[in-house]
């Protein structure tokens, strides 16, 4: 008898709980607290692959030894050379520098010091040009080097 009475009470409580949950869901939806679930749109494979390539590119940029590169360049620069532009290419592990000096010998010394740096390989002068429109006629030049893996 007690068991039967307990089952009737449990069934009544279960039905009341279900009704209360339905009412709570209705009130939440009505008040804007929840948004009815919408099926997720499938993402095209091309977009996923593009995002993966972008992420890999960012990781390559972040894994460049930035501190060592800057330190290497600072050690090679003398008071006669001014760095105008620094362009690392993380994918190909190349570094391209644009700089300016008033004396050609300072340009050659800078390239030589970069070539002696353990972090850089295949350092060479790509181009140079005397800036005739500037009254001091500085030499603007570009240097390219391969970035070695840090040891």
Backbone as a printed PyTorch tensor [residue, N CA C, xyz], in Angstrom:
tensor([[[  0.8120,  -1.1820,   0.0000],
         [  0.0000,   0.0000,   0.0000],
         [  0.8700,   1.2670,   0.0000]],

        [[  1.8980,   1.2820,   0.8580],
         [  2.8120,   2.4290,   0.9290],
         [  3.5590,   2.5670,  -0.4090]],

        [[  3.9170,   1.4620,  -0.9930],
         [  4.6090,   1.4970,  -2.2740],
         [  3.7110,   2.0820,  -3.3610]],

        [[  2.4760,   1.6840,  -3.4020],
         [  1.5490,   2.1940,  -4.4010],
         [  1.3270,   3.6770,  -4.2110]],

        [[  1.1890,   4.0990,  -2.9600],
         [  0.9970,   5.5080,  -2.6600],
         [  2.2370,   6.3140,  -3.0740]],

        [[  3.4220,   5.7650,  -2.8250],
         [  4.6650,   6.4410,  -3.2130],
         [  4.7690,   6.5900,  -4.7280]],

        [[  4.3480,   5.5640,  -5.4650],
         [  4.3960,   5.6360,  -6.9190],
         [  3.4360,   6.6870,  -7.4550]],

        [[  2.2680,   6.8130,  -6.8780],
         [  1.2950,   7.8240,  -7.3130],
         [  1.8420,   9.2210,  -7.0380]],

        [[  2.4200,   9.4210,  -5.8510],
         [  2.9970,  10.7300,  -5.5070],
         [  4.1730,  11.0430,  -6.4400]],

        [[  5.0460,  10.0730,  -6.7110],
         [  6.1920,  10.2870,  -7.5960],
         [  5.7200,  10.6320,  -9.0030]],

        [[  4.6900,   9.9730,  -9.5050],
         [  4.1690,  10.2740, -10.8330],
         [  3.6180,  11.6910, -10.8750]],

        [[  2.9260,  12.0890,  -9.8170],
         [  2.3850,  13.4540,  -9.7540],
         [  3.5030,  14.4920,  -9.7360]],

        [[  4.5350,  14.2270,  -8.9520],
         [  5.6690,  15.1620,  -8.8850],
         [  6.4060,  15.2230, -10.2230]],

        [[  6.5800,  14.1060, -10.8810],
         [  7.2360,  14.0740, -12.1890],
         [  6.4770,  14.8830, -13.2200]],

        [[  5.1200,  14.7470, -13.1940],
         [  4.2950,  15.5100, -14.1410],
         [  4.3760,  17.0070, -13.8480]],

        [[  4.3880,  17.3620, -12.5650],
         [  4.5020,  18.7740, -12.1790],
         [  5.8580,  19.3510, -12.5940]],

        [[  6.9310,  18.5620, -12.4200],
         [  8.2770,  18.9910, -12.8100],
         [  8.3330,  19.2550, -14.3150]],

        [[  7.7600,  18.3320, -15.1040],
         [  7.7400,  18.4830, -16.5610],
         [  6.9830,  19.7400, -16.9570]],

        [[  5.8450,  19.9780, -16.3690],
         [  5.0500,  21.1750, -16.6830],
         [  5.8150,  22.4490, -16.3200]],

        [[  6.5100,  22.4120, -15.1910],
         [  7.2780,  23.5840, -14.7490],
         [  8.4270,  23.8680, -15.7200]],

        [[  9.1430,  22.8400, -16.1790],
         [ 10.2390,  23.0260, -17.1300],
         [  9.7290,  23.6040, -18.4490]],

        [[  8.5840,  23.1340, -18.9130],
         [  8.0030,  23.6610, -20.1600],
         [  7.6530,  25.1280, -19.9760]],

        [[  7.0750,  25.4790, -18.8290],
         [  6.7060,  26.8710, -18.5530],
         [  7.9520,  27.7580, -18.4600]],

        [[  9.0200,  27.2780, -17.8030],
         [ 10.2690,  28.0500, -17.7000],
         [ 10.8570,  28.2770, -19.0820]],

        [[ 10.8950,  27.2620, -19.9240],
         [ 11.4250,  27.4040, -21.2830],
         [ 10.5980,  28.4050, -22.0780]],

        [[  9.2620,  28.3570, -21.9270],
         [  8.4010,  29.3020, -22.6310],
         [  8.6710,  30.7300, -22.1730]],

        [[  8.8260,  30.9350, -20.8670],
         [  9.0860,  32.2720, -20.3420],
         [ 10.4590,  32.7930, -20.7660]],

        [[ 11.4740,  31.9240, -20.7720],
         [ 12.8100,  32.3520, -21.2080],
         [ 12.8000,  32.7590, -22.6730]],

        [[ 12.1460,  31.9890, -23.5060],
         [ 12.0630,  32.3130, -24.9230],
         [ 11.2880,  33.6040, -25.1300]],

        [[ 10.2030,  33.7520, -24.3940],
         [  9.3600,  34.9480, -24.5100],
         [ 10.1080,  36.1930, -24.0510]],

        [[ 10.9120,  36.0830, -23.0010],
         [ 11.6210,  37.2590, -22.4890],
         [ 12.9150,  37.5340, -23.2360]],

        [[ 13.3030,  36.6540, -24.1370],
         [ 14.5030,  36.8760, -24.9330],
         [ 15.7690,  36.4100, -24.2540]],

        [[ 15.6820,  35.6930, -23.1570],
         [ 16.8730,  35.2100, -22.4650],
         [ 17.5680,  34.0980, -23.2310]],

        [[ 16.8280,  33.3500, -23.9820],
         [ 17.4490,  32.3050, -24.7910],
         [ 16.9940,  32.4600, -26.2250]],

        [[ 17.8400,  32.0400, -27.1110],
         [ 17.5260,  32.0830, -28.5300],
         [ 17.2830,  30.6490, -28.9690]],

        [[ 16.1990,  30.4160, -29.6520],
         [ 15.9820,  29.0410, -30.1090],
         [ 17.1600,  28.5920, -30.9680]],

        [[ 17.5420,  27.3500, -30.8000],
         [ 18.6990,  26.8230, -31.5340],
         [ 18.4110,  26.7660, -33.0200]],

        [[ 19.4020,  27.2360, -33.7890],
         [ 19.3210,  27.1700, -35.2480],
         [ 20.3800,  26.1890, -35.7130]],

        [[ 20.0980,  25.4890, -36.7380],
         [ 21.1340,  24.5710, -37.2200],
         [ 22.3450,  25.3590, -37.7270]],

        [[ 23.5350,  24.8780, -37.4010],
         [ 24.7750,  25.5370, -37.8220],
         [ 24.9610,  25.3620, -39.3270]],

        [[ 25.4060,  26.4660, -39.9670],
         [ 25.6740,  26.3960, -41.4050],
         [ 27.0070,  25.6950, -41.6170]],

        [[ 27.0670,  24.8100, -42.5750],
         [ 28.3560,  24.1560, -42.8390],
         [ 29.3410,  25.1620, -43.4400]],

        [[ 30.5870,  25.0770, -42.9800],
         [ 31.6370,  25.9700, -43.4880],
         [ 32.2720,  25.2970, -44.6990]],

        [[ 32.4060,  26.0580, -45.8150],
         [ 33.0120,  25.4600, -47.0160],
         [ 34.4550,  25.0200, -46.7540]],

        [[ 34.8500,  23.9460, -47.3800],
         [ 36.1890,  23.3760, -47.2260],
         [ 37.2640,  24.3820, -47.6150]],

        [[ 37.0150,  25.1690, -48.6620],
         [ 38.0050,  26.1550, -49.1160],
         [ 38.2770,  27.1820, -48.0230]],

        [[ 37.2240,  27.5990, -47.3260],
         [ 37.3990,  28.6010, -46.2750],
         [ 38.1960,  28.0210, -45.1050]],

        [[ 37.9260,  26.7790, -44.7620],
         [ 38.6730,  26.1350, -43.6830],
         [ 40.1460,  26.0300, -44.0570]],

        [[ 40.4290,  25.6390, -45.3110],
         [ 41.8190,  25.5230, -45.7630],
         [ 42.5120,  26.8810, -45.7760]],

        [[ 41.7810,  27.9250, -46.1880],
         [ 42.3550,  29.2710, -46.1990],
         [ 42.6790,  29.7350, -44.7760]],

        [[ 41.7790,  29.4800, -43.8500],
         [ 42.0170,  29.8510, -42.4520],
         [ 43.2200,  29.0930, -41.8880]],

        [[ 43.3520,  27.8310, -42.2690],
         [ 44.4980,  27.0300, -41.8110],
         [ 45.8040,  27.6090, -42.3640]],

        [[ 45.8080,  28.0060, -43.6350],
         [ 47.0180,  28.6070, -44.2330],
         [ 47.3530,  29.9230, -43.5300]],

        [[ 46.3400,  30.7330, -43.2410],
         [ 46.5730,  31.9920, -42.5300],
         [ 47.1590,  31.7410, -41.1480]],

        [[ 46.6270,  30.7520, -40.4550],
         [ 47.1340,  30.4270, -39.1180],
         [ 48.5810,  29.9510, -39.1970]],

        [[ 48.9040,  29.1290, -40.1880],
         [ 50.2850,  28.6550, -40.3550],
         [ 51.2250,  29.8110, -40.6440]],

        [[ 50.7790,  30.7720, -41.4390],
         [ 51.5980,  31.9370, -41.7500],
         [ 51.8880,  32.7510, -40.4870]],

        [[ 50.8810,  32.9250, -39.6710],
         [ 51.0610,  33.6690, -38.4150],
         [ 52.0350,  32.9310, -37.5050]],

        [[ 51.9040,  31.6280, -37.4280],
         [ 52.8190,  30.8430, -36.5850],
         [ 54.2510,  30.9810, -37.0890]],

        [[ 54.4460,  30.9430, -38.4040],
         [ 55.8070,  31.1060, -38.9630],
         [ 56.3650,  32.4800, -38.5980]],

        [[ 55.5390,  33.5160, -38.6960],
         [ 55.9990,  34.8660, -38.3320],
         [ 56.3900,  34.9270, -36.8570]],

        [[ 55.5790,  34.2940, -36.0210],
         [ 55.8470,  34.3450, -34.5860],
         [ 57.0610,  33.5110, -34.1830]],

        [[ 57.3870,  32.5030, -34.9800],
         [ 58.5220,  31.6570, -34.6170],
         [ 59.8570,  32.1900, -35.1320]],

        [[ 59.8270,  33.2810, -35.8770],
         [ 61.1010,  33.8930, -36.2750],
         [ 61.8190,  34.3700, -35.0150]],

        [[ 63.1300,  34.2440, -34.9770],
         [ 63.8780,  34.6840, -33.7890],
         [ 64.0160,  36.2150, -33.7800]],

        [[ 62.9150,  36.8920, -33.5010],
         [ 62.8720,  38.3590, -33.6010],
         [ 63.9540,  39.0420, -32.7720]],

        [[ 64.0820,  38.6660, -31.5130],
         [ 65.0600,  39.3310, -30.6420],
         [ 66.4740,  39.1530, -31.1900]],

        [[ 66.7880,  37.9580, -31.6330],
         [ 68.1280,  37.6960, -32.1740],
         [ 68.3530,  38.4610, -33.4820]],

        [[ 67.3150,  38.5550, -34.3200],
         [ 67.4420,  39.3110, -35.5710],
         [ 67.7250,  40.7860, -35.2900]],

        [[ 66.9430,  41.3600, -34.4120],
         [ 67.1180,  42.7850, -34.0910],
         [ 68.5000,  43.0100, -33.4700]],

        [[ 68.8990,  42.1340, -32.5740],
         [ 70.2110,  42.2600, -31.9390],
         [ 71.3320,  42.1610, -32.9720]],

        [[ 71.1990,  41.2300, -33.9000],
         [ 72.2060,  41.0560, -34.9550],
         [ 72.3290,  42.3170, -35.7970]],

        [[ 71.1920,  42.8810, -36.1600],
         [ 71.2000,  44.0980, -36.9830],
         [ 71.7790,  45.2630, -36.1980]],

        [[ 71.3950,  45.3940, -34.9320],
         [ 71.9220,  46.4870, -34.1040],
         [ 73.4400,  46.3900, -33.9530]],

        [[ 73.9620,  45.1790, -33.8370],
         [ 75.4040,  45.0010, -33.6970],
         [ 76.1360,  45.3450, -34.9920]],

        [[ 75.4910,  45.1280, -36.1310],
         [ 76.1370,  45.3990, -37.4160],
         [ 76.0790,  46.8780, -37.7890]],

        [[ 75.0900,  47.5960, -37.2780],
         [ 74.9120,  49.0030, -37.6380],
         [ 75.9680,  49.8530, -36.9500]],

        [[ 76.5530,  50.7440, -37.7240],
         [ 77.4670,  51.7380, -37.1510],
         [ 76.7300,  53.0750, -37.1520]],

        [[ 77.3800,  54.0920, -36.6610],
         [ 76.7620,  55.4150, -36.6360],
         [ 76.5360,  55.9940, -38.0190]],

        [[ 77.1720,  55.4180, -39.0390],
         [ 77.0720,  55.9310, -40.4010],
         [ 75.9130,  55.3230, -41.1940]],

        [[ 75.2830,  54.2720, -40.6630],
         [ 74.2300,  53.5730, -41.4020],
         [ 72.9120,  53.7240, -40.6580]],

        [[ 71.8600,  54.0430, -41.4090],
         [ 70.5160,  54.1400, -40.8420],
         [ 69.6230,  53.1070, -41.5200]],

        [[ 68.9690,  52.2780, -40.7150],
         [ 68.0480,  51.2710, -41.2550],
         [ 66.7270,  51.9750, -41.5750]],

        [[ 66.2750,  51.8270, -42.8100],
         [ 65.0180,  52.4460, -43.2240],
         [ 63.8530,  51.4570, -43.2040]],

        [[ 64.1580,  50.2140, -43.5290],
         [ 63.0880,  49.2290, -43.6400],
         [ 63.6340,  47.8340, -43.3530]],

        [[ 62.8350,  47.0430, -42.6490],
         [ 63.1840,  45.6690, -42.3140],
         [ 62.0230,  44.7920, -42.7680]],

        [[ 62.2830,  43.8730, -43.7050],
         [ 61.2300,  43.0280, -44.2690],
         [ 61.5920,  41.5540, -44.1210]],

        [[ 61.1230,  40.9060, -43.0530],
         [ 61.3650,  39.4650, -42.9550],
         [ 60.3290,  38.6890, -43.7580]],

        [[ 60.7670,  37.6330, -44.3900],
         [ 59.8800,  36.7180, -45.1150],
         [ 59.9770,  35.3840, -44.3850]],

        [[ 59.0200,  35.1570, -43.4740],
         [ 59.0810,  33.9740, -42.6100],
         [ 58.9530,  32.6860, -43.4010]],

        [[ 58.1410,  32.6900, -44.4280],
         [ 57.9160,  31.4620, -45.1930],
         [ 59.1990,  30.9830, -45.8640]],

        [[ 59.9490,  31.9110, -46.4530],
         [ 61.1960,  31.5520, -47.1340],
         [ 62.4240,  31.7650, -46.2570]],

        [[ 62.2070,  32.2270, -45.0190],
         [ 63.2700,  32.5170, -44.0560],
         [ 64.3170,  33.4540, -44.6650]],

        [[ 63.8170,  34.5510, -45.2340],
         [ 64.6790,  35.5770, -45.8170],
         [ 64.4870,  36.8850, -45.0600]],

        [[ 65.5160,  37.6950, -45.0700],
         [ 65.4580,  39.0220, -44.4740],
         [ 65.9360,  40.0140, -45.5220]],

        [[ 65.1540,  41.0510, -45.7170],
         [ 65.5560,  42.1030, -46.6460],
         [ 65.5800,  43.4140, -45.8690]],

        [[ 66.6920,  44.1120, -45.9670],
         [ 66.8860,  45.3850, -45.2800],
         [ 67.0830,  46.4960, -46.3000]],

        [[ 66.5120,  47.6330, -46.0140],
         [ 66.8070,  48.8310, -46.7890],
         [ 67.4510,  49.8040, -45.8190]],

        [[ 68.5750,  50.3670, -46.2030],
         [ 69.3160,  51.2590, -45.3090],
         [ 69.8920,  52.4200, -46.1180]],

        [[ 70.4710,  53.3440, -45.3890],
         [ 71.0330,  54.5280, -46.0340],
         [ 72.3070,  54.9290, -45.3090]],

        [[ 73.2790,  55.4220, -46.0700],
         [ 74.5360,  55.9050, -45.5090],
         [ 75.0770,  57.0350, -46.3860]],

        [[ 75.9960,  57.7800, -45.8420],
         [ 76.6090,  58.8470, -46.6270],
         [ 77.8700,  58.3690, -47.3410]],

        [[ 78.4020,  57.2380, -46.9180],
         [ 79.6620,  56.7600, -47.4790],
         [ 79.5100,  55.3210, -47.9700]],

        [[ 80.0050,  55.0710, -49.1480],
         [ 79.9230,  53.7150, -49.7060],
         [ 80.6840,  52.7060, -48.8470]],

        [[ 81.8070,  53.1090, -48.3080],
         [ 82.5930,  52.1780, -47.4900],
         [ 81.8040,  51.7330, -46.2640]],

        [[ 80.9910,  52.6110, -45.6890],
         [ 80.1480,  52.2370, -44.5430],
         [ 79.1190,  51.1850, -44.9750]],

        [[ 78.6210,  51.3080, -46.1980],
         [ 77.6780,  50.3260, -46.7320],
         [ 78.3470,  48.9560, -46.8230]],

        [[ 79.5450,  48.9120, -47.3880],
         [ 80.2540,  47.6430, -47.5350],
         [ 80.6300,  47.0360, -46.1770]],

        [[ 81.0090,  47.8710, -45.2360],
         [ 81.3520,  47.3880, -43.8910],
         [ 80.1170,  46.7950, -43.2110]],

        [[ 78.9820,  47.4410, -43.3790],
         [ 77.7330,  46.9440, -42.7970],
         [ 77.3790,  45.5720, -43.3750]],

        [[ 77.4770,  45.4280, -44.6840],
         [ 77.1730,  44.1420, -45.3260],
         [ 78.1540,  43.0770, -44.8490]],

        [[ 79.4010,  43.4400, -44.6940],
         [ 80.4150,  42.4940, -44.2170],
         [ 80.1050,  42.0400, -42.7820]],

        [[ 79.7310,  42.9910, -41.9020],
         [ 79.4050,  42.6330, -40.5130],
         [ 78.1590,  41.7460, -40.4490]],

        [[ 77.1750,  42.0230, -41.2980],
         [ 75.9910,  41.1530, -41.3440],
         [ 76.3750,  39.7450, -41.7920]],

        [[ 77.2780,  39.6520, -42.7520],
         [ 77.7220,  38.3500, -43.2550],
         [ 78.4520,  37.5290, -42.2060]],

        [[ 79.0460,  38.1870, -41.2280],
         [ 79.7510,  37.4850, -40.1600],
         [ 78.8190,  37.0380, -39.0400]],

        [[ 77.5810,  37.5030, -39.0510],
         [ 76.6270,  37.1640, -37.9830],
         [ 76.2170,  35.6970, -38.0880]],

        [[ 76.2100,  34.9720, -36.9690],
         [ 75.8690,  33.5450, -37.0130],
         [ 74.4120,  33.2630, -37.3950]],

        [[ 73.5330,  34.2180, -37.1900],
         [ 72.1120,  34.0090, -37.4870],
         [ 71.7950,  34.1570, -38.9730]],

        [[ 72.6760,  34.8300, -39.7250],
         [ 72.4090,  35.1160, -41.1370],
         [ 73.3780,  34.3700, -42.0470]],

        [[ 72.8780,  34.0160, -43.2210],
         [ 73.7050,  33.3460, -44.2330],
         [ 73.4110,  33.9820, -45.5830]],

        [[ 74.2850,  33.7830, -46.5280],
         [ 74.0980,  34.2850, -47.9010],
         [ 73.7450,  35.7710, -47.9300]],

        [[ 74.4580,  36.5640, -47.1510],
         [ 74.2180,  38.0100, -47.1030],
         [ 74.8210,  38.6390, -48.3460]],

        [[ 74.0000,  39.4090, -49.0550],
         [ 74.5390,  40.0920, -50.2280],
         [ 73.7870,  41.4000, -50.4880]],

        [[ 74.5060,  42.2920, -51.1380],
         [ 73.9640,  43.5840, -51.5200],
         [ 73.0990,  43.3850, -52.7660]],

        [[ 71.8240,  43.7480, -52.6630],
         [ 70.8960,  43.5560, -53.7800],
         [ 70.9330,  44.7490, -54.7210]],

        [[ 70.9410,  45.9530, -54.1390],
         [ 70.9770,  47.1620, -54.9730],
         [ 71.4850,  48.3370, -54.1380]],

        [[ 71.9540,  49.3580, -54.8280],
         [ 72.3240,  50.6070, -54.1680],
         [ 72.1470,  51.7430, -55.1700]],

        [[ 71.8390,  52.9130, -54.6240],
         [ 71.5930,  54.0550, -55.4970],
         [ 71.9060,  55.3370, -54.7240]],

        [[ 72.6160,  56.2410, -55.3800],
         [ 72.9050,  57.5480, -54.7980],
         [ 71.6550,  58.4030, -54.9490]],

        [[ 71.2230,  59.0080, -53.8590],
         [ 70.0260,  59.8540, -53.8510],
         [ 70.4180,  61.2760, -54.2850]],

        [[ 70.3330,  61.5280, -55.5560],
         [ 70.7970,  62.8040, -56.1260],
         [ 69.9080,  63.9880, -55.7250]],

        [[ 68.6490,  63.7300, -55.4270],
         [ 67.7610,  64.8340, -55.0560],
         [ 68.0460,  65.3530, -53.6460]],

        [[ 68.7080,  64.5580, -52.8370],
         [ 69.0920,  64.9770, -51.4920],
         [ 70.4210,  65.7300, -51.5970]],

        [[ 70.5480,  66.8940, -50.9680],
         [ 71.7830,  67.6750, -51.0870],
         [ 73.0300,  66.9500, -50.5570]],

        [[ 72.8580,  66.0090, -49.6220],
         [ 74.0140,  65.2950, -49.0720],
         [ 74.3660,  64.0460, -49.8910]],

        [[ 73.5570,  63.7300, -50.8890],
         [ 73.7680,  62.5790, -51.7720],
         [ 74.0310,  61.2680, -51.0150]],

        [[ 73.1060,  60.8630, -50.1140],
         [ 73.3160,  59.5850, -49.4130],
         [ 73.1320,  58.4030, -50.3650]],

        [[ 73.6730,  57.2770, -49.9710],
         [ 73.5280,  56.0490, -50.7380],
         [ 72.4460,  55.2030, -50.0500]],

        [[ 71.3870,  54.9110, -50.7890],
         [ 70.3410,  54.0250, -50.2660],
         [ 70.6000,  52.6450, -50.8520]],

        [[ 70.5510,  51.6270, -49.9990],
         [ 70.8790,  50.2900, -50.4810],
         [ 69.9880,  49.2360, -49.8380]],

        [[ 69.9120,  48.0840, -50.5160],
         [ 69.1340,  46.9420, -50.0320],
         [ 70.0550,  45.7430, -49.8670]],

        [[ 69.8340,  45.0160, -48.7880],
         [ 70.6150,  43.8230, -48.4710],
         [ 69.6260,  42.6760, -48.2610]],

        [[ 69.9870,  41.5080, -48.7320],
         [ 69.1550,  40.3260, -48.5110],
         [ 69.9920,  39.2480, -47.8500]],

        [[ 69.3620,  38.4970, -46.9430],
         [ 70.0780,  37.4230, -46.2450],
         [ 69.1080,  36.2980, -45.9090]],

        [[ 69.6350,  35.1030, -45.7930],
         [ 68.8500,  33.9660, -45.3180],
         [ 68.9410,  33.9270, -43.8160]],

        [[ 67.8390,  33.5680, -43.1700],
         [ 67.8010,  33.4610, -41.7190],
         [ 68.0470,  31.9990, -41.3510]],

        [[ 69.0840,  31.7820, -40.5860],
         [ 69.4100,  30.4110, -40.1410],
         [ 68.5310,  30.0420, -38.9490]],

        [[ 68.3750,  28.7370, -38.7590],
         [ 67.6740,  28.2480, -37.5770],
         [ 68.5530,  28.5340, -36.3620]],

        [[ 67.9690,  29.0390, -35.2650],
         [ 68.7890,  29.2850, -34.0680],
         [ 69.3510,  27.9760, -33.5110]],

        [[ 70.5110,  28.0670, -32.9650],
         [ 71.1780,  26.8560, -32.4380],
         [ 70.7980,  26.6260, -31.0110]]])
